[in-house]
């Protein structure tokens, strides 16, 4: 149960932060510029660019959250 709480305490804030970051990025950047040309072997739609970008942001922010949680736990254990 403790692992689930720790996972949710990292994943939920990183989910919200990734959503906000995506809104900020795509307020400035047009996804059309990231999609490439139709002749490229991998051509993504606007929605695919939004989705991939969101999951990349979520993953990177989650990694930072996990590292912080691990370091905080180790610091707490070393005090005891």
Phi and psi in radians as a Rosetta constraint file:
Dihedral C 1 N 2 CA 2 C 2 CIRCULARHARMONIC -1.129 0.35
Dihedral N 2 CA 2 C 2 N 3 CIRCULARHARMONIC -0.655 0.35
Dihedral C 2 N 3 CA 3 C 3 CIRCULARHARMONIC -1.163 0.35
Dihedral N 3 CA 3 C 3 N 4 CIRCULARHARMONIC -0.655 0.35
Dihedral C 3 N 4 CA 4 C 4 CIRCULARHARMONIC -1.129 0.35
Dihedral N 4 CA 4 C 4 N 5 CIRCULARHARMONIC -0.759 0.35
Dihedral C 4 N 5 CA 5 C 5 CIRCULARHARMONIC -1.114 0.35
Dihedral N 5 CA 5 C 5 N 6 CIRCULARHARMONIC -0.738 0.35
Dihedral C 5 N 6 CA 6 C 6 CIRCULARHARMONIC -1.131 0.35
Dihedral N 6 CA 6 C 6 N 7 CIRCULARHARMONIC -0.729 0.35
Dihedral C 6 N 7 CA 7 C 7 CIRCULARHARMONIC -1.103 0.35
Dihedral N 7 CA 7 C 7 N 8 CIRCULARHARMONIC -0.774 0.35
Dihedral C 7 N 8 CA 8 C 8 CIRCULARHARMONIC -1.176 0.35
Dihedral N 8 CA 8 C 8 N 9 CIRCULARHARMONIC -0.575 0.35
Dihedral C 8 N 9 CA 9 C 9 CIRCULARHARMONIC -1.234 0.35
Dihedral N 9 CA 9 C 9 N 10 CIRCULARHARMONIC -0.307 0.35
Dihedral C 9 N 10 CA 10 C 10 CIRCULARHARMONIC -1.679 0.35
Dihedral N 10 CA 10 C 10 N 11 CIRCULARHARMONIC -0.791 0.35
Dihedral C 10 N 11 CA 11 C 11 CIRCULARHARMONIC -1.258 0.35
Dihedral N 11 CA 11 C 11 N 12 CIRCULARHARMONIC -0.678 0.35
Dihedral C 11 N 12 CA 12 C 12 CIRCULARHARMONIC -1.167 0.35
Dihedral N 12 CA 12 C 12 N 13 CIRCULARHARMONIC -0.875 0.35
Dihedral C 12 N 13 CA 13 C 13 CIRCULARHARMONIC -1.097 0.35
Dihedral N 13 CA 13 C 13 N 14 CIRCULARHARMONIC -0.602 0.35
Dihedral C 13 N 14 CA 14 C 14 CIRCULARHARMONIC -1.226 0.35
Dihedral N 14 CA 14 C 14 N 15 CIRCULARHARMONIC -0.543 0.35
Dihedral C 14 N 15 CA 15 C 15 CIRCULARHARMONIC -1.106 0.35
Dihedral N 15 CA 15 C 15 N 16 CIRCULARHARMONIC -0.843 0.35
Dihedral C 15 N 16 CA 16 C 16 CIRCULARHARMONIC -1.104 0.35
Dihedral N 16 CA 16 C 16 N 17 CIRCULARHARMONIC -0.771 0.35
Dihedral C 16 N 17 CA 17 C 17 CIRCULARHARMONIC -1.118 0.35
Dihedral N 17 CA 17 C 17 N 18 CIRCULARHARMONIC -0.689 0.35
Dihedral C 17 N 18 CA 18 C 18 CIRCULARHARMONIC -1.119 0.35
Dihedral N 18 CA 18 C 18 N 19 CIRCULARHARMONIC -0.669 0.35
Dihedral C 18 N 19 CA 19 C 19 CIRCULARHARMONIC -1.111 0.35
Dihedral N 19 CA 19 C 19 N 20 CIRCULARHARMONIC -0.768 0.35
Dihedral C 19 N 20 CA 20 C 20 CIRCULARHARMONIC -1.152 0.35
Dihedral N 20 CA 20 C 20 N 21 CIRCULARHARMONIC -0.756 0.35
Dihedral C 20 N 21 CA 21 C 21 CIRCULARHARMONIC -1.082 0.35
Dihedral N 21 CA 21 C 21 N 22 CIRCULARHARMONIC -0.698 0.35
Dihedral C 21 N 22 CA 22 C 22 CIRCULARHARMONIC -1.116 0.35
Dihedral N 22 CA 22 C 22 N 23 CIRCULARHARMONIC -0.717 0.35
Dihedral C 22 N 23 CA 23 C 23 CIRCULARHARMONIC -1.078 0.35
Dihedral N 23 CA 23 C 23 N 24 CIRCULARHARMONIC -0.737 0.35
Dihedral C 23 N 24 CA 24 C 24 CIRCULARHARMONIC -1.157 0.35
Dihedral N 24 CA 24 C 24 N 25 CIRCULARHARMONIC -0.745 0.35
Dihedral C 24 N 25 CA 25 C 25 CIRCULARHARMONIC -1.147 0.35
Dihedral N 25 CA 25 C 25 N 26 CIRCULARHARMONIC -0.807 0.35
Dihedral C 25 N 26 CA 26 C 26 CIRCULARHARMONIC -1.426 0.35
Dihedral N 26 CA 26 C 26 N 27 CIRCULARHARMONIC -0.040 0.35
Dihedral C 26 N 27 CA 27 C 27 CIRCULARHARMONIC -1.337 0.35
Dihedral N 27 CA 27 C 27 N 28 CIRCULARHARMONIC -0.384 0.35
Dihedral C 27 N 28 CA 28 C 28 CIRCULARHARMONIC -1.863 0.35
Dihedral N 28 CA 28 C 28 N 29 CIRCULARHARMONIC -0.666 0.35
Dihedral C 28 N 29 CA 29 C 29 CIRCULARHARMONIC -1.810 0.35
Dihedral N 29 CA 29 C 29 N 30 CIRCULARHARMONIC 2.337 0.35
Dihedral C 29 N 30 CA 30 C 30 CIRCULARHARMONIC -1.503 0.35
Dihedral N 30 CA 30 C 30 N 31 CIRCULARHARMONIC 2.213 0.35
Dihedral C 30 N 31 CA 31 C 31 CIRCULARHARMONIC -1.058 0.35
Dihedral N 31 CA 31 C 31 N 32 CIRCULARHARMONIC -0.408 0.35
Dihedral C 31 N 32 CA 32 C 32 CIRCULARHARMONIC -1.027 0.35
Dihedral N 32 CA 32 C 32 N 33 CIRCULARHARMONIC -0.597 0.35
Dihedral C 32 N 33 CA 33 C 33 CIRCULARHARMONIC -1.266 0.35
Dihedral N 33 CA 33 C 33 N 34 CIRCULARHARMONIC -0.381 0.35
Dihedral C 33 N 34 CA 34 C 34 CIRCULARHARMONIC -1.607 0.35
Dihedral N 34 CA 34 C 34 N 35 CIRCULARHARMONIC -0.240 0.35
Dihedral C 34 N 35 CA 35 C 35 CIRCULARHARMONIC -1.352 0.35
Dihedral N 35 CA 35 C 35 N 36 CIRCULARHARMONIC -0.463 0.35
Dihedral C 35 N 36 CA 36 C 36 CIRCULARHARMONIC 1.497 0.35
Dihedral N 36 CA 36 C 36 N 37 CIRCULARHARMONIC -3.099 0.35
Dihedral C 36 N 37 CA 37 C 37 CIRCULARHARMONIC -1.566 0.35
Dihedral N 37 CA 37 C 37 N 38 CIRCULARHARMONIC 2.781 0.35
Dihedral C 37 N 38 CA 38 C 38 CIRCULARHARMONIC -1.124 0.35
Dihedral N 38 CA 38 C 38 N 39 CIRCULARHARMONIC -0.297 0.35
Dihedral C 38 N 39 CA 39 C 39 CIRCULARHARMONIC -1.416 0.35
Dihedral N 39 CA 39 C 39 N 40 CIRCULARHARMONIC -0.244 0.35
Dihedral C 39 N 40 CA 40 C 40 CIRCULARHARMONIC -1.122 0.35
Dihedral N 40 CA 40 C 40 N 41 CIRCULARHARMONIC 2.599 0.35
Dihedral C 40 N 41 CA 41 C 41 CIRCULARHARMONIC -1.115 0.35
Dihedral N 41 CA 41 C 41 N 42 CIRCULARHARMONIC -0.542 0.35
Dihedral C 41 N 42 CA 42 C 42 CIRCULARHARMONIC -2.039 0.35
Dihedral N 42 CA 42 C 42 N 43 CIRCULARHARMONIC 1.817 0.35
Dihedral C 42 N 43 CA 43 C 43 CIRCULARHARMONIC -1.970 0.35
Dihedral N 43 CA 43 C 43 N 44 CIRCULARHARMONIC 2.121 0.35
Dihedral C 43 N 44 CA 44 C 44 CIRCULARHARMONIC -1.823 0.35
Dihedral N 44 CA 44 C 44 N 45 CIRCULARHARMONIC 2.536 0.35
Dihedral C 44 N 45 CA 45 C 45 CIRCULARHARMONIC -1.357 0.35
Dihedral N 45 CA 45 C 45 N 46 CIRCULARHARMONIC 2.984 0.35
Dihedral C 45 N 46 CA 46 C 46 CIRCULARHARMONIC -1.013 0.35
Dihedral N 46 CA 46 C 46 N 47 CIRCULARHARMONIC -0.799 0.35
Dihedral C 46 N 47 CA 47 C 47 CIRCULARHARMONIC -1.104 0.35
Dihedral N 47 CA 47 C 47 N 48 CIRCULARHARMONIC -0.650 0.35
Dihedral C 47 N 48 CA 48 C 48 CIRCULARHARMONIC -1.155 0.35
Dihedral N 48 CA 48 C 48 N 49 CIRCULARHARMONIC -0.676 0.35
Dihedral C 48 N 49 CA 49 C 49 CIRCULARHARMONIC -1.109 0.35
Dihedral N 49 CA 49 C 49 N 50 CIRCULARHARMONIC -0.776 0.35
Dihedral C 49 N 50 CA 50 C 50 CIRCULARHARMONIC -1.040 0.35
Dihedral N 50 CA 50 C 50 N 51 CIRCULARHARMONIC -0.778 0.35
Dihedral C 50 N 51 CA 51 C 51 CIRCULARHARMONIC -1.159 0.35
Dihedral N 51 CA 51 C 51 N 52 CIRCULARHARMONIC -0.859 0.35
Dihedral C 51 N 52 CA 52 C 52 CIRCULARHARMONIC -1.074 0.35
Dihedral N 52 CA 52 C 52 N 53 CIRCULARHARMONIC -0.763 0.35
Dihedral C 52 N 53 CA 53 C 53 CIRCULARHARMONIC -1.085 0.35
Dihedral N 53 CA 53 C 53 N 54 CIRCULARHARMONIC -0.743 0.35
Dihedral C 53 N 54 CA 54 C 54 CIRCULARHARMONIC -1.048 0.35
Dihedral N 54 CA 54 C 54 N 55 CIRCULARHARMONIC -0.814 0.35
Dihedral C 54 N 55 CA 55 C 55 CIRCULARHARMONIC -1.186 0.35
Dihedral N 55 CA 55 C 55 N 56 CIRCULARHARMONIC -0.581 0.35
Dihedral C 55 N 56 CA 56 C 56 CIRCULARHARMONIC -1.139 0.35
Dihedral N 56 CA 56 C 56 N 57 CIRCULARHARMONIC -0.827 0.35
Dihedral C 56 N 57 CA 57 C 57 CIRCULARHARMONIC -1.034 0.35
Dihedral N 57 CA 57 C 57 N 58 CIRCULARHARMONIC -0.803 0.35
Dihedral C 57 N 58 CA 58 C 58 CIRCULARHARMONIC -1.075 0.35
Dihedral N 58 CA 58 C 58 N 59 CIRCULARHARMONIC -0.748 0.35
Dihedral C 58 N 59 CA 59 C 59 CIRCULARHARMONIC -1.108 0.35
Dihedral N 59 CA 59 C 59 N 60 CIRCULARHARMONIC -0.800 0.35
Dihedral C 59 N 60 CA 60 C 60 CIRCULARHARMONIC -1.148 0.35
Dihedral N 60 CA 60 C 60 N 61 CIRCULARHARMONIC -0.764 0.35
Dihedral C 60 N 61 CA 61 C 61 CIRCULARHARMONIC -1.166 0.35
Dihedral N 61 CA 61 C 61 N 62 CIRCULARHARMONIC -0.638 0.35
Dihedral C 61 N 62 CA 62 C 62 CIRCULARHARMONIC -1.135 0.35
Dihedral N 62 CA 62 C 62 N 63 CIRCULARHARMONIC -0.693 0.35
Dihedral C 62 N 63 CA 63 C 63 CIRCULARHARMONIC -1.064 0.35
Dihedral N 63 CA 63 C 63 N 64 CIRCULARHARMONIC -0.770 0.35
Dihedral C 63 N 64 CA 64 C 64 CIRCULARHARMONIC -1.074 0.35
Dihedral N 64 CA 64 C 64 N 65 CIRCULARHARMONIC -0.689 0.35
Dihedral C 64 N 65 CA 65 C 65 CIRCULARHARMONIC -1.153 0.35
Dihedral N 65 CA 65 C 65 N 66 CIRCULARHARMONIC -0.707 0.35
Dihedral C 65 N 66 CA 66 C 66 CIRCULARHARMONIC -1.124 0.35
Dihedral N 66 CA 66 C 66 N 67 CIRCULARHARMONIC -0.760 0.35
Dihedral C 66 N 67 CA 67 C 67 CIRCULARHARMONIC -1.069 0.35
Dihedral N 67 CA 67 C 67 N 68 CIRCULARHARMONIC -0.753 0.35
Dihedral C 67 N 68 CA 68 C 68 CIRCULARHARMONIC -1.087 0.35
Dihedral N 68 CA 68 C 68 N 69 CIRCULARHARMONIC -0.757 0.35
Dihedral C 68 N 69 CA 69 C 69 CIRCULARHARMONIC -1.112 0.35
Dihedral N 69 CA 69 C 69 N 70 CIRCULARHARMONIC -0.720 0.35
Dihedral C 69 N 70 CA 70 C 70 CIRCULARHARMONIC -1.157 0.35
Dihedral N 70 CA 70 C 70 N 71 CIRCULARHARMONIC -0.786 0.35
Dihedral C 70 N 71 CA 71 C 71 CIRCULARHARMONIC -1.149 0.35
Dihedral N 71 CA 71 C 71 N 72 CIRCULARHARMONIC -0.670 0.35
Dihedral C 71 N 72 CA 72 C 72 CIRCULARHARMONIC -1.153 0.35
Dihedral N 72 CA 72 C 72 N 73 CIRCULARHARMONIC -0.673 0.35
Dihedral C 72 N 73 CA 73 C 73 CIRCULARHARMONIC -1.161 0.35
Dihedral N 73 CA 73 C 73 N 74 CIRCULARHARMONIC -0.739 0.35
Dihedral C 73 N 74 CA 74 C 74 CIRCULARHARMONIC -1.142 0.35
Dihedral N 74 CA 74 C 74 N 75 CIRCULARHARMONIC -0.680 0.35
Dihedral C 74 N 75 CA 75 C 75 CIRCULARHARMONIC -1.141 0.35
Dihedral N 75 CA 75 C 75 N 76 CIRCULARHARMONIC -0.670 0.35
Dihedral C 75 N 76 CA 76 C 76 CIRCULARHARMONIC -1.162 0.35
Dihedral N 76 CA 76 C 76 N 77 CIRCULARHARMONIC -0.716 0.35
Dihedral C 76 N 77 CA 77 C 77 CIRCULARHARMONIC -1.172 0.35
Dihedral N 77 CA 77 C 77 N 78 CIRCULARHARMONIC -0.632 0.35
Dihedral C 77 N 78 CA 78 C 78 CIRCULARHARMONIC -1.234 0.35
Dihedral N 78 CA 78 C 78 N 79 CIRCULARHARMONIC -0.378 0.35
Dihedral C 78 N 79 CA 79 C 79 CIRCULARHARMONIC -1.320 0.35
Dihedral N 79 CA 79 C 79 N 80 CIRCULARHARMONIC -0.483 0.35
